[in-house]
Amino acid sequence: MIGQKVERVHCPVCLARFKYDPKWKEGDVVICPICGQKLKLEHKPDGWTGARVDRGSDREIRDRADEFARIRGYVFNDMKEEILEGLIGKNKRFKDFYCPCRMMHVPEYQCPCKPTRAGDVDVNGKCYCGFFWRMDTASNPVPPSPRTGR
């Protein structure tokens, strides 16, 4: 195994690479374990990449947020829908789901933003805008929505 190259999948949302599972094939839909984005696998000359499923739709950010919360064991507060509406509004105006509480519209602030993916919720009890919460710090915890078909 030493020296064997591990294949990875590039996520266009969090700009990270995660381990490719050999059971996957081109066209499969997988979840990025880093940001929760639903991705359709594509094999390109430089390796595996994921294309965003439902790109730009309200469903895309709803599914991504719920998957990220599930992966990390987070919950939402009772303002979940209001924050989702802010994310949807940012997408209409700036063509992506940037954090509704930040003024910069850069890849690091696509929801879930880089500080959140890096552990801000674990340290502070919530993310910058209060969308994702640790279960023990949320006053009115709202669990992720039930998973829909992939």
Backbone as CSV, one residue per row, in Angstrom:
resi,resn,N_x,N_y,N_z,CA_x,CA_y,CA_z,C_x,C_y,C_z
1,MET,0.805,-1.200,0.000,0.000,0.000,0.000,0.850,1.268,0.000
2,ILE,2.061,1.181,0.496,2.917,2.364,0.529,3.199,2.797,-0.901
3,GLY,3.056,4.076,-1.139,3.306,4.628,-2.467,2.103,4.569,-3.387
4,GLN,1.055,3.869,-2.983,-0.147,3.798,-3.804,-0.907,5.113,-3.684
5,LYS,-1.249,5.692,-4.825,-1.953,6.968,-4.834,-3.427,6.763,-4.454
6,VAL,-3.890,7.571,-3.518,-5.294,7.531,-3.110,-6.069,8.479,-4.019
7,GLU,-7.100,7.958,-4.657,-7.918,8.811,-5.514,-8.831,9.673,-4.649
8,ARG,-9.021,10.905,-5.093,-9.850,11.848,-4.341,-10.844,12.512,-5.294
9,VAL,-11.917,13.024,-4.695,-12.967,13.730,-5.434,-12.894,15.199,-5.044
10,HIS,-12.880,16.070,-6.021,-12.862,17.520,-5.766,-14.294,18.018,-5.624
11,CYS,-14.546,18.752,-4.534,-15.859,19.364,-4.314,-15.783,20.834,-4.733
12,PRO,-16.633,21.279,-5.654,-16.600,22.666,-6.108,-17.173,23.673,-5.099
13,VAL,-17.790,23.202,-4.023,-18.348,24.102,-3.019,-17.293,24.444,-1.974
14,CYS,-16.774,23.418,-1.297,-15.796,23.677,-0.229,-14.366,23.693,-0.754
15,LEU,-14.193,23.366,-2.029,-12.891,23.377,-2.699,-11.906,22.395,-2.078
16,ALA,-12.440,21.396,-1.388,-11.599,20.372,-0.766,-11.688,19.088,-1.593
17,ARG,-10.810,18.166,-1.262,-10.829,16.845,-1.891,-11.074,15.805,-0.819
18,PHE,-11.976,14.873,-1.101,-12.256,13.800,-0.163,-12.028,12.455,-0.849
19,LYS,-11.827,11.434,-0.035,-11.458,10.112,-0.524,-12.535,9.506,-1.415
20,TYR,-12.092,9.026,-2.561,-12.953,8.342,-3.523,-13.149,6.897,-3.066
21,ASP,-14.372,6.426,-3.107,-14.682,5.034,-2.770,-14.700,4.235,-4.076
22,PRO,-13.904,3.177,-4.178,-13.839,2.400,-5.431,-15.178,1.817,-5.872
23,LYS,-16.174,1.748,-4.977,-17.498,1.253,-5.360,-18.270,2.284,-6.184
24,TRP,-17.848,3.539,-6.110,-18.522,4.583,-6.854,-18.165,4.506,-8.321
25,LYS,-19.083,4.988,-9.162,-18.805,5.062,-10.601,-19.291,6.413,-11.128
26,GLU,-18.840,6.741,-12.303,-19.235,8.016,-12.901,-20.751,8.089,-12.989
27,GLY,-21.292,9.242,-12.598,-22.731,9.451,-12.613,-23.399,9.203,-11.273
28,ASP,-22.696,8.525,-10.351,-23.266,8.311,-9.012,-23.396,9.650,-8.297
29,VAL,-24.394,9.748,-7.424,-24.574,10.937,-6.595,-24.086,10.597,-5.192
30,VAL,-23.142,11.417,-4.707,-22.555,11.214,-3.375,-22.659,12.519,-2.592
31,ILE,-22.417,12.447,-1.301,-22.450,13.618,-0.432,-21.022,13.963,-0.033
32,CYS,-20.619,15.205,-0.215,-19.300,15.642,0.242,-19.295,15.549,1.773
33,PRO,-18.366,14.782,2.358,-18.336,14.644,3.817,-17.816,15.885,4.541
34,ILE,-17.380,16.869,3.791,-16.831,18.086,4.391,-17.885,19.184,4.485
35,CYS,-18.672,19.378,3.411,-19.656,20.469,3.416,-21.103,20.012,3.250
36,GLY,-21.323,18.736,2.936,-22.690,18.236,2.798,-23.302,18.408,1.419
37,GLN,-22.545,18.917,0.454,-23.078,19.140,-0.887,-23.337,17.819,-1.601
38,LYS,-24.473,17.733,-2.267,-24.809,16.580,-3.092,-24.093,16.754,-4.430
39,LEU,-23.304,15.745,-4.829,-22.466,15.836,-6.030,-22.686,14.648,-6.957
40,LYS,-22.706,14.933,-8.259,-22.763,13.875,-9.263,-21.331,13.668,-9.751
41,LEU,-20.819,12.445,-9.604,-19.422,12.166,-9.925,-19.128,12.232,-11.420
42,GLU,-18.011,12.871,-11.727,-17.512,12.952,-13.102,-16.033,12.612,-13.080
43,HIS,-15.587,11.809,-14.039,-14.161,11.505,-14.125,-13.570,12.312,-15.271
44,LYS,-12.597,13.135,-14.921,-11.941,14.002,-15.901,-10.481,13.592,-15.995
45,PRO,-9.755,14.073,-17.003,-8.345,13.683,-17.151,-7.492,13.927,-15.897
46,ASP,-7.816,14.972,-15.140,-7.020,15.267,-13.944,-7.602,14.641,-12.681
47,GLY,-8.611,13.775,-12.806,-9.151,13.062,-11.648,-10.651,13.229,-11.491
48,TRP,-11.141,12.803,-10.336,-12.571,12.848,-10.046,-12.991,14.225,-9.555
49,THR,-14.179,14.628,-9.974,-14.776,15.870,-9.492,-16.268,15.631,-9.322
50,GLY,-16.892,16.498,-8.576,-18.327,16.388,-8.383,-19.021,17.602,-8.967
51,ALA,-20.095,17.357,-9.699,-20.915,18.450,-10.224,-22.059,18.673,-9.239
52,ARG,-22.361,19.905,-8.948,-23.422,20.239,-7.993,-24.778,19.788,-8.513
53,VAL,-25.472,19.013,-7.699,-26.821,18.556,-8.034,-27.792,19.675,-7.650
54,ASP,-28.763,19.921,-8.495,-29.777,20.966,-8.255,-29.150,22.355,-8.122
55,ARG,-28.077,22.615,-8.826,-27.332,23.865,-8.691,-28.236,25.096,-8.780
56,GLY,-28.088,25.943,-7.767,-28.813,27.209,-7.745,-30.249,27.131,-7.268
57,SER,-30.732,25.929,-7.005,-32.135,25.801,-6.582,-32.244,25.935,-5.063
58,ASP,-33.432,26.254,-4.609,-33.680,26.306,-3.171,-33.376,24.950,-2.535
59,ARG,-33.692,23.895,-3.252,-33.451,22.542,-2.737,-31.964,22.292,-2.492
60,GLU,-31.103,22.840,-3.347,-29.664,22.619,-3.181,-29.195,23.074,-1.800
61,ILE,-29.541,24.285,-1.389,-29.045,24.785,-0.101,-29.763,24.109,1.059
62,ARG,-31.015,23.784,0.896,-31.727,23.077,1.967,-31.102,21.699,2.215
63,ASP,-30.862,20.960,1.135,-30.236,19.638,1.266,-28.824,19.742,1.823
64,ARG,-28.042,20.716,1.332,-26.664,20.883,1.802,-26.629,21.192,3.294
65,ALA,-27.464,22.105,3.736,-27.489,22.477,5.156,-27.888,21.291,6.023
66,ASP,-28.923,20.566,5.602,-29.372,19.412,6.382,-28.296,18.322,6.421
67,GLU,-27.649,18.056,5.297,-26.596,17.029,5.267,-25.413,17.435,6.136
68,PHE,-25.003,18.703,6.056,-23.884,19.170,6.874,-24.224,19.027,8.357
69,ALA,-25.421,19.420,8.748,-25.840,19.300,10.147,-25.848,17.836,10.580
70,ARG,-26.325,16.946,9.701,-26.335,15.522,10.015,-24.918,14.982,10.204
71,ILE,-24.030,15.326,9.273,-22.639,14.856,9.316,-21.964,15.277,10.615
72,ARG,-22.184,16.518,11.028,-21.501,17.074,12.200,-22.260,16.895,13.512
73,GLY,-23.499,16.448,13.432,-24.294,16.300,14.647,-24.810,17.633,15.172
74,TYR,-25.020,18.603,14.276,-25.509,19.926,14.649,-27.029,19.992,14.497
75,VAL,-27.582,21.036,15.054,-29.004,21.340,14.895,-29.111,22.790,14.424
76,PHE,-30.321,23.197,14.131,-30.616,24.575,13.755,-31.389,25.200,14.911
77,ASN,-31.509,26.531,14.885,-32.392,27.144,15.874,-33.720,27.445,15.194
78,ASP,-34.619,28.105,15.890,-35.944,28.357,15.323,-35.948,29.416,14.218
79,MET,-34.768,29.945,13.876,-34.647,30.915,12.770,-34.175,30.232,11.481
80,LYS,-34.224,28.911,11.429,-33.725,28.172,10.267,-34.307,28.694,8.955
81,GLU,-35.612,28.835,8.886,-36.251,29.251,7.629,-35.852,30.674,7.237
82,GLU,-35.733,31.560,8.204,-35.335,32.940,7.904,-33.908,32.990,7.347
83,ILE,-33.013,32.190,7.930,-31.631,32.167,7.435,-31.571,31.522,6.061
84,LEU,-32.351,30.453,5.847,-32.421,29.853,4.508,-32.913,30.864,3.482
85,GLU,-33.906,31.677,3.850,-34.393,32.711,2.930,-33.285,33.727,2.615
86,GLY,-32.458,34.060,3.612,-31.322,34.948,3.374,-30.318,34.329,2.415
87,LEU,-30.055,33.040,2.567,-29.146,32.335,1.661,-29.715,32.293,0.239
88,ILE,-30.990,32.044,0.127,-31.651,31.999,-1.182,-31.608,33.380,-1.834
89,GLY,-31.814,34.428,-1.035,-31.714,35.794,-1.558,-30.304,36.115,-2.050
90,LYS,-29.292,35.686,-1.299,-27.899,35.901,-1.735,-27.640,35.167,-3.046
91,ASN,-28.206,33.973,-3.200,-28.017,33.232,-4.438,-28.635,33.967,-5.620
92,LYS,-29.808,34.524,-5.429,-30.460,35.260,-6.520,-29.650,36.488,-6.918
93,ARG,-29.063,37.143,-5.931,-28.318,38.374,-6.205,-26.872,38.138,-6.638
94,PHE,-26.197,37.160,-5.986,-24.762,36.977,-6.217,-24.402,35.626,-6.840
95,LYS,-25.396,34.833,-7.214,-25.217,33.562,-7.922,-24.580,32.453,-7.094
96,ASP,-24.664,32.545,-5.776,-24.276,31.432,-4.914,-24.814,31.667,-3.516
97,PHE,-24.767,30.632,-2.694,-25.348,30.669,-1.352,-24.323,31.159,-0.341
98,TYR,-24.022,32.442,-0.391,-23.059,33.035,0.534,-23.735,33.315,1.866
99,CYS,-22.923,33.261,2.927,-23.412,33.515,4.279,-24.213,34.825,4.277
100,PRO,-25.446,34.789,4.776,-26.270,35.999,4.756,-25.783,37.074,5.732
101,CYS,-24.882,36.738,6.633,-24.406,37.693,7.641,-23.048,38.296,7.301
102,ARG,-22.486,37.929,6.174,-21.167,38.450,5.793,-21.298,39.287,4.533
103,MET,-20.468,40.292,4.456,-20.533,41.207,3.313,-19.689,40.727,2.126
104,MET,-18.679,39.907,2.388,-17.821,39.420,1.307,-18.471,38.206,0.640
105,HIS,-18.420,38.184,-0.668,-19.013,37.091,-1.439,-17.883,36.338,-2.128
106,VAL,-17.179,35.549,-1.335,-16.021,34.783,-1.788,-16.266,33.309,-1.475
107,PRO,-15.567,32.408,-2.167,-15.812,30.972,-1.965,-15.745,30.515,-0.505
108,GLU,-14.894,31.121,0.304,-14.782,30.706,1.708,-16.082,30.931,2.473
109,TYR,-16.948,31.818,1.977,-18.182,32.137,2.685,-19.421,31.534,2.046
110,GLN,-19.236,30.510,1.171,-20.391,29.737,0.733,-20.824,28.885,1.917
111,CYS,-22.093,28.831,2.161,-22.613,28.092,3.316,-22.527,26.582,3.082
112,PRO,-22.044,25.831,4.060,-21.452,26.255,5.316,-20.079,26.879,5.068
113,CYS,-19.843,28.026,5.690,-18.612,28.778,5.436,-17.384,28.047,5.988
114,LYS,-16.235,28.448,5.509,-14.987,27.795,5.899,-14.767,27.787,7.416
115,PRO,-14.990,28.913,8.130,-14.823,28.844,9.590,-15.761,27.815,10.245
116,THR,-16.959,27.672,9.721,-17.896,26.685,10.262,-17.397,25.278,9.971
117,ARG,-16.933,25.043,8.742,-16.391,23.725,8.393,-15.145,23.412,9.212
118,ALA,-14.438,24.455,9.656,-13.200,24.272,10.422,-13.437,24.100,11.921
119,GLY,-14.686,24.168,12.374,-14.968,23.873,13.770,-15.478,25.000,14.639
120,ASP,-15.854,26.144,14.061,-16.378,27.251,14.873,-17.554,26.844,15.755
121,VAL,-18.417,25.983,15.249,-19.588,25.579,16.028,-19.152,24.801,17.267
122,ASP,-18.169,23.930,17.094,-17.689,23.146,18.230,-17.070,24.046,19.294
123,VAL,-16.381,25.101,18.874,-15.712,26.006,19.806,-16.680,27.016,20.419
124,ASN,-17.509,27.648,19.575,-18.364,28.756,20.013,-19.811,28.380,20.314
125,GLY,-20.199,27.167,19.989,-21.578,26.739,20.229,-22.510,27.007,19.065
126,LYS,-22.088,27.879,18.155,-22.885,28.197,16.958,-21.956,28.773,15.906
127,CYS,-22.445,28.832,14.677,-21.654,29.462,13.613,-21.857,30.984,13.666
128,TYR,-21.147,31.696,12.853,-21.149,33.156,12.848,-22.556,33.737,12.759
129,CYS,-23.369,33.198,11.859,-24.714,33.763,11.671,-25.786,33.062,12.498
130,GLY,-25.398,32.048,13.262,-26.370,31.360,14.107,-27.231,30.347,13.375
131,PHE,-26.776,29.877,12.231,-27.526,28.883,11.463,-27.314,27.484,12.048
132,PHE,-26.049,27.099,12.242,-25.709,25.790,12.794,-25.370,25.941,14.276
133,TRP,-25.886,25.041,15.091,-25.687,25.080,16.541,-25.283,23.717,17.061
134,ARG,-24.498,23.734,18.142,-24.285,22.509,18.910,-25.584,22.241,19.649
135,MET,-25.927,20.989,19.790,-27.190,20.620,20.445,-27.294,21.222,21.847
136,ASP,-26.198,21.263,22.586,-26.253,21.730,23.969,-26.340,23.245,24.109
137,THR,-26.237,23.985,23.003,-26.292,25.445,23.086,-27.528,26.046,22.415
138,ALA,-28.274,25.253,21.666,-29.461,25.763,20.964,-30.640,25.866,21.936
139,SER,-31.281,27.045,21.973,-32.406,27.230,22.893,-33.665,26.506,22.412
140,ASN,-33.913,26.515,21.122,-35.056,25.806,20.536,-34.533,24.959,19.377
141,PRO,-33.859,23.829,19.672,-33.218,23.056,18.612,-34.190,22.519,17.571
142,VAL,-33.796,22.667,16.312,-34.557,22.141,15.182,-33.638,21.145,14.483
143,PRO,-33.990,19.862,14.461,-33.118,18.871,13.822,-33.118,19.029,12.306
144,PRO,-32.110,18.449,11.630,-32.126,18.468,10.166,-33.409,17.804,9.647
145,SER,-33.858,18.230,8.500,-35.046,17.630,7.887,-34.742,16.178,7.524
146,PRO,-35.779,15.347,7.478,-35.559,13.947,7.067,-34.919,13.888,5.686
147,ARG,-34.050,12.937,5.500,-33.348,12.768,4.227,-34.325,12.384,3.134
148,THR,-34.161,13.019,1.971,-34.982,12.673,0.819,-34.152,11.758,-0.078
149,GLY,-34.754,11.171,-1.085,-34.045,10.281,-1.999,-32.875,10.968,-2.661
150,ARG,-31.798,10.196,-2.829,-30.590,10.762,-3.443,-30.746,10.649,-4.896
